[in-house]
Every structure is written in C-alpha cells, then in structure tokens.
Amino acid sequence: MSKPAPTRCRTLNGSSYNASLRERGSLTVWFDPGMAWHAAPSGKQGRQQTFSDAAIQACLTIKVLFGLPLRQTTGFVASLL
C-alpha cells in the first residue's frame, strides 16, 4: 500500500499572511488608571493588606487566562506595570 502524497499549502498573499502571524502574537492589556492597587487601612488589628481586592482579582484573572503559576503571574503583572 502506497502512502498518500502530502498536501502542500501555498500562500498567495505572503505579506498579509506574515502580518497576520505577527498580529496573532500581540497582546494589549488595558488597566484603569483610577484603580487603587494598594489597599486602604482596615482599622483592625493584625497585618494590613498590601494590595486591594480589585488588584488581586486582576492578577488572578491573568493567572487563569494564561495558565501561569503564581510567581510567573506576579512577574508578568510587574512587567506590565
């Protein structure tokens, strides 16, 4: 039994195909500049929170979205900011 001939893909519009491949790798992240990243003092005893709940939620969303471990997520968010 002979093997089937491999299919060849030919791109007729090479420049637009290359541009679309470059755009596929681009990432745009918008942060609200008015969002409070640091937590407000709670007035309770014990250690105060460092970051606000909204900042933690944003980081966890990025973590789940990209499937990153927590340390990679903190480095990624730090590089964005």
N, C-alpha and C positions, 0 to 999 in steps of 0.2 A: 504494500500500500504506500503510495507516494504522499509526501507532505503537501499541504496546501501552500500556495505561493503567499508570502507575506504581503500584506496590503501596504501600499505606500501612500502617505498623506502629502499632498502638495499644497503649499500655501501660495496663493496667487497675489495676496496683498501683504507682503512681508513687513513693510514699515508699520502698518497699522496693527499687525499681529504682534510685533515686538513692543509697540507702545501699550497694547492691552496687557501683555505679560508684565510690563513694568508697573502698570496701574494696579494689577492684582496684588502686588506686594506692598502697596502704600497703605498707610494707617493714619486716620485722622481721629483724634480724641479731643473733645471739647469739654473743658471744665468751666463751671460757673465761677467767675472771679469773686462773686459775693458770698460764696460758700465758706463757712467757718471751718477751717481744718482743725483748729485747736479747740478743745472742749472748754466750756465755761465752768468756773468753780461751782461745785455742788453744795458746799457748805457742810458736808457730812464729814465725820471722822474717817481717817484712813487715807490711803494714797489716792490722789486725784487722777482723773482720766487725763491722758495726754492728748488724744485725738477725739474729735466729735463723732457721734454715731453716723452722721452722713459720710464722713471721710472713711470710716471703717467699712460702711456698706459699699462705697465706690470701689475700694480696694478688693473687697471680697467678690464683687461683681466681675472685676477684671480677672481675678484668680480663676473663677469658674468659667468665664468666657474663653480664656486661652488654655485652661487646664494646667496651670502653673502651680508648683509648690509655693508655700507661703514666703520663703526667703527670696525666691525669684520674683514673686509679685511685688514685694517691698522694693527690690532693686529696680524693677520696671517702672513702678509708680514714681520713685525718686528720680529716675531719668526723665520722666515726662514733666515733672515739676521743675 
